[in-house]
Amino acid sequence: MSQTHTSPAADTAAGSARGAGGAAPPAARARRIRRDDVVKFMFVVPAAVYVALFFGYPVVKNIIMGFQEYTTQTFFTGEAPWVGLANYVTAMSSQLFVPALWNTAVFTFGSIAGQFAIGLALAVFFHRKFPLGGFMRAVLLLPWLLPLIVASATWRSIMELDGGVLNQTLQAVGLDAVPWLTDPDLALTAVILVNIWVGIPFNVTILYGGLQEIPEEQYEAAALDGATGWRAFWHITLPNLKGVISVVLILGVVYTLKVIDIILGLTNGGPANATQTIAIRSYQSSFVDFEFGVGAAFSNVLILISLVFALVYLRTTRRSAN
């Protein structure tokens, strides 16, 4: 059996040929990887700069203002002395802080519960095909498209004690007029109802999109086993909407916590501070009392609460993904 011997020079040439015709050398691969990283970085940088300038800077500035004596004089002198936690002490020792915190919780819970329940019911209703269904969904978006201050002004005229359409209707059927916006015991409920009206389109839109992603085969298979109606809704619809529901609820909470337009337009925080929330206290401290540091402290409390809900949402979605 014969053996063929090759010289070292021939082996080197063959290795060079394999390097040229086969896989790229390690150095070339490293250069290609670095080039890909640079390209990815170039795409990310503009978005990162935008987020830092238009989202990150205002939040950081607001947090810093919460520790400064920031007043109207600061706009002329540029001086905002550092006061530590004094603004937070002022905010939390206020007689309105605890009632505002309670009103914020009631307003948020009531709004989210009403928006979600009605939104889910309407989403399931529109999921069934029927004439003019698309037109009705389009009309349903109108409250979402109106500026909030316009919506609140409209509802204020509707709920007026003497000339409001709502009370005129109640009187027409033999009932007494209701002081929706002037009774401290009813004002917060009225504000919640208006906010539910505003938030229903968002819930319907997101939940309806989630329903569209559920395969019809699951309902057909369940129907063969006798699971229809509420049983199909409980065992098929809700489990498939779990991720969408968590998004709707978390975004709804974060949005509702900072609502001021509707409350300002309807009651301006009254009557007798019955509709004061943390967001309203922040606004009034900053733009009525011109104590911007105290106003920033109130808004930082809202940021902290929103951050807690955001972390809960991220933890929930991470568990569901695993």
C-alpha positions, 0 to 999 in steps of 0.5 A: 500500500503506497503513501503519498508524502507532501511538502510543508510548503504544499500543506501551507498552500492548501491551508491558504486555499481552504481559508480563501475558498471555505470559512472566513478566517477568525480575524475576518469574522471578528471584523464582520461582527464588529461592523454588524454591531456598529450598524445596530448601534447606529440604528439605536442611537437616534431612538435612545437620544430622542427618549433621553431628551424628550422623556428622560430629561423631563422626568429627571428634572421633575425629580430634582425639582422635588428637592429644590425651592423652585418658585416664580423667582427661580425663573428670573434669578435661576436660583433654586436652593436645595431643600432636601425632603422639605417639599415632601414633608410639606406635601404629605403633612398637608390636610388634603394629602390623605383625602387626595390619596384616597380619592386617587385610589377610588377614582382609579379603581372605579374608572378601571373597573367600569372601563374594563367591564363595559369594554370587555362586554362591548368587545365580545358583542362586536366580535360577532358579525352583524350589519353595521358592526364596523360603523358602530365600532367607528362611532364608539371611538368618538369619545377617545378622539375628543380632547378631554377638556372638551369632553369635560365641558360637554359633560358639565353642561349635561350634568348641570343642576338646573339646565342640564339635559340629564336632570331635565330628563329625570324631571320629565319622568317624575324624578328630582334633579340630582346635584351631580357636580355640586354635592360632595357625596356625588361629585367623585362618582360623577367624575368617575362615570365621565372618565369611564365614558372616556376610557371605554373606546381604548378598552374595546379597541385593545380587547377586540384586537385580542379576541380577533387572535383567538382561533375559532377552532378552539370554540368549535372544539369546545362546542363539541364537548358542550362548552358554550356561552359562559363556559366557553368565555371562562375557559377559552376567551379569558385564558387567551386574553390574559396577556392583553388584559394585563396590558389594558389594566396596567396602561389604564392604571398609569393613565388614570392616575395622572388624569387632571383634564376631566376633573378640572373641567368638571369640578376643579377639585371641588366641591369642598375638595371632594374630587381632589386627587394627587394629580390635582394637588400637583397642578394646583400647587404648581400653577395656582400656588406657584410652589413648583417644588411642592408640585413636583413632590406630588407628581413624584409620588404619582411617578413612584406609584406608576413605577410600582404598577409597571414593575408588577406588570413586567413581573407578571408578563415575565412569569407568563412567558416562562 
